[in-house]
Each structure stands twice: as C-alpha cells, then as structure tokens.
Amino acid sequence: MEDLRGTSCGLPPARQEDRLMENVQDPRQHINEEPRNDFNDVAVGFAGMFAFMVVVFAAAVIIKFLIS
C-alpha cells in the first residue's frame, strides 16, 4: 500500500516517525514497549471480571431478599 500523504487527498505529509514505524517487526523501534504475557493478561482480566460479577450477583440476591 503506497503512502498517499502529501498528495491531493488532503492528508498531511508523512512524518519521520510514521515512516520509521512502517517496519513493525524491528525491535529497535519499540523501545518503550514492555514485554507482556498476553495470556496472563487475559486470564487476570477474566478472573477479575468474574469476581466483580459474582459480587454484583450476591449484592442483587441480598437486596432482593431484603426487599421481599
């Protein structure tokens, strides 16, 4: 895909940072990214959301019990 910036399509000309990021596999251009374990992130997020929903469910059951 060619870069259309700076042409008549109305986009501003490409900056040097944009041209540097064309090669997303080059680790030298990603120095600010910390290595993460994606599976661990998903597992922690799933467990956290599950725990939150258990608390919401328990609160709803208690409130329903108190109302009736």
Buried (B, 14 or more C-beta within 10 A) or exposed (E): EEEEBEEEEEEEEEEEEEEEEEEEEEEEBEEEEEEEEEEEEEEEEEEEEEEEEEEEEEEEEEEEEEEE
